[in-house]
Amino acid sequence: MTPYLMLAGPTASGKTATVLAIAERMDRLGLGVEIISVDSALVYRHMNIGTAKPSPQELAAVPHHLIDILEPTQAYSAAAFVKDVAHLLQDIQGRGKLPILTGGTMMYFKAWLEGMDEMPASDPQVRAAIEAQAQTKGWPALHAELAKVDPVTAQRLEPHDAQRIQRALEVFEISGQPLSSFHNRRMASAMPAPMISLEPEHRAWLHERIAQRFDAMLAQGLMEEISTLRLRGDLTPNLPSMRCVGYRQGWEALDGLWPMAELRERGIAATRQLAKRQITWLRSMPERRVVHCDAPDALGQVLRLVDELL
């Protein structure tokens, strides 16, 4: 029997409903399931609508981990995720249950599967200096500087990805080594497990799902949620939490950077770009077991595949 399962997929591919269906099936077979979230946004409290966080009923139906563990002022890293997962797997398996890692933060999956060396801790002074340079030169210019010292990392980052460009430059400034040098391959061989990947055969299906979900978020009060977060007074648009898709566009709209009438279009476009990056990453993993999430019997295929793997 596999020590745990992984269920990955782009945003809006149906991961939450699928993993809950797996848990229900396992429960009928007498095997309990606990879910480990692989999502850099779900770690934050008070961010429920824009993260598509599972409902209180869903969270109560199956034990969930790494959800609502931080305030939006705090940062969470891939290294912290790897450390947390290692402990959680041991605890869950010790209780005789099946852990399922599920989510769409591909950096976390990559860190877990490939392992990570310890990277230097953040230095506020170094970060402030980089931020000051960005204010003067702009993030694309700093992206160009990153390409000179760490071309591997620069190649996978967009020129306006302030958060990750800043971190990569910070690591190089502190350690003298590129961020890419801290990655290695050791975890996958230590604890192998199958990954089921929900991927659309037709991209238009996913685009429609993304639009429907963003519309639902707006109807549920996404902008009210963002406004409440702004009223706290301790959050800024540069924090990792506020750079999440949806929150970033909502914050910018409230700042008047562009007309509120453009919010829907910008939010959907940003989510589509995220999904594209997620799918690109998944396609680089030939060992994954693909189920087309837009197939009429997608859930049945997943459940049959789980039976086969277990």
N, C-alpha and C positions, 0 to 999 in steps of 0.2 A: 504493500500500500504506500502511495506517495505520502511524504511527510506533510505536505501542504499543497494548495492549489493557488494559481494566480489567474485572475480574470482582468484583462486589460481591454482598452478600447478608447476611441476618441470621445470627446464630449458629446452627449445626447445620443449615444449608441445603445442605451438601455442597460447599462451595467448594474444599476441599483436594483431594478426589477429582476434582472437575471440572477444576481447573487442571492437575493431573497428567495427566489424559486428553488435554487440549489439547496439553500439551507432548509427549506420546508421539506424537500425530498429526502435529504439526509436525516432529518428528524424522524420521518416516517420509517426510515430504515434503522433507526436506533443509534445514529451517529450524530452527535451534536456538532454544530459549526459555530465558530467565532470569526468575525470579520475584522480584518486590519485594513484601514483606509490608506490608500496610496494617493493622497490628494493634498497639495500644498495650500489649498484654500479652506478645506474642511477642518483644519487644525484650529481655526479661529472661532472664538465665541462671538455672538452677536451678529454674525454674518450668515444668515440662514437662507434668504431668498436668492440672492445673487450667486450663491455657491451650489444651489440645488441640493441643499443638505437633506438627508433622509428625514422624514417626519418623525415626531416623537413616537408615534405608533410603530414605525419601522425600526427605530432605534431600540424600542422596547422588545420587539419580537425576537431579535437576535443580538447577542452581545457584540458591540462595536468598539473598536479601539482607534486611537489617534484622531478622534473627532472632539472638538471643543476643548482642546488642551491648553490653548494659549489665548492671551488677549491680543487684539489687533496691533497693539504697540510693539509686540515681540516678534522676533524673527525665528524661523525654523529652517534647518538646513538638511541637505541630503545626508550629511554625515550623522546628524542627530537621528534622522529617520532610520538609517542602517543600525545604529546602536539600539534604538527602541524596538525595532522588529526582531532583532536577535533575542532580546529578553522576552518579548511577547510570544514568539514561537515556542520557546522553551516552556513558558507558563501554560500556554493553551494546550500544547501536546501533553504536558504533565497532567492536565485534567482529563486526558483521554478524548479530546475534541479535535476536529479538523480545522486548522486555520486556513482562511482564504484571503489572500492579498488582492484587493481590487481597487482600481482607480485609473486615473488618466494622467498623473504627473510622471511623465516618462523619465525625467531626471532621477526620480526616486527609484523607479524600477531598475534603471541603469546602474545606479549606485549599489543597490542590493545585489544585483546579479554579477556585477564586475568587481565590487568592493571598492573601498576608498582608503587611502592613507590619511592620517591625521593632517588636516590643513591648519595653518596658523589662525589663531583667534582674531576676531575683528579688532581693529585699532581705531578708535574714534577720531584721533588726530589725522591719521592717514586718510580715512574716509572723508573727513572734512576738507582736506587739501584737494582730493580728487574732485569732490563736489564743486569746490571753488573754480577749479580748472574747467569743469563742464559748464559752469555759468558763463565763463569767458569765451571758451572755444566752441562749446557745443558737444553733445555726445558723439556725433559722427566723427569728429576730430579725435576724440579719445579712443573711439573704436579703431581708427587708423593707427594710433599709437600702440594699442593692444596688439594689432596685427604684426607689429615689428618684433614684439617680445614673446608673443604666444599666438602664432598664426593658427594653431589647431583650434583653440578656444574661439578666437575671433571669427573663424570661418562659420561656426555654428550659431553666432549671435547676430541679431539685427543691429544696424548702426544706432538705433534709438533705444535699445534695451539697456536703459540706464542702470538698473539694479544689478544685472549680471556683468556688465562692463566694469562697473565700479568694483565689484567683488574680485574680478579677475585681476584688475590693476592693483588692487589692495594686496592680494596674495603675492603678486610679483614684487611689489614694493617692500613688503615685510620679509619675504623669504629669499628673494632673488631667483626664484624658480617659477616657471609658468604654471598656471592652474592645472593645465592638462597633465603635467608630470605627476600630480598627486593621485591620479587614477591608476588602478592596476586591476588585474584579473585574478581574483582568488576566491571570491564568494561562490561563484557558480559551481565550481567543482566540489566545494565543501558541503553544499546542501542543495542538490539538484531537485527541481520540481517542474511539472508541466505548466505551461502558460496557454490559456485559451484566450484568443483575441477576437473581439467583436469588431468586424470591419465591414463597411457597406460595399456591396458590389457596384452600386450606382451612387455616385456622389450627390446627385440631386436629392435622393431620399434623405441623406443626412442634412443637407442644407435646409430642407423643409422642416425637419425635426428641430434644428437649431433655431429657425425663425419662430416656430410655434412655442418653443420653450422660452425664448426671450420675451415674446409677447405675454406669455403666462407670468413671467417674473414681473413685468411692468404692471400687469393687472393685479398681482398679489401685493404690490407696494414696494418694489425695488427702490424707487427714488426716495420714498419715505424712510426706508432702512438706511440708505446712504446719508440722508439729511440728519437722521438721528446720530449716526456715527460722527458726522462732522461737528455736531453740537457738543460732543465730549470735550473738544478742545485740545486733545492730546494726540490727534492723528494728523498726518500730512500726506499729500499725494505721492510722496517718494517712498513711503513705507511699503514693504512687500505685500502686506495685506491689502492696501488700497491700490496696488497695481494689478490686482486680479482682474481678469476680464469682466466687464460689466461695471465693477466698482470704479475702475479708472475712467471709463467713458462717462459714468454718472457724475463723478467728482468734477471732471473737466466741464461738463455741461453746467453744473451749478456754479462753477467759477466764471462762466460766461465766455469760455474760450471758443465756443461755437454755438449756434442756435439750438435750443432744446428740441426743436423739431427734427434735428438730425440724429438724436440719441438712438432711436431704434435702428436706423441704418448703420450707424457706427458700431453699435453693440453687436449686431448680427455679423457685420463684416469682421470684427475682431475675433468673434467666436469661431467663424469659419477658418480664419487664419490659424487659430490655435488647433483646430481639428486637423487641418492639413499637416501641421508640424507633428502632431501625434501619430498620424497615419504613416508619415515618412519614417518616423522612428520605428514603428512596429514592423514595417516592411524590411527593415534591416536585420530582423531576427528570424532567420529561416526555420528555427526550431519551434516556433509558436504553432499552435493548432488553430487555424482560422475558421470562424463561423461567420457567414454573411448575415449581419444583423438585420438586413432588409429582406431576408428570405421569409416567406410565410410561416415556415416551421422552424425558425431560428432557435426558439427556446427549446423545442424538442430535440434539436440537434445538439445543443449544449448539454442537456440532461443526459442524453445517450453517451456523449463524449465523457462526461463526468463518470458515469457508470463504468465505462471502459477503462478510464484512468485509475479508478479506485478498485 
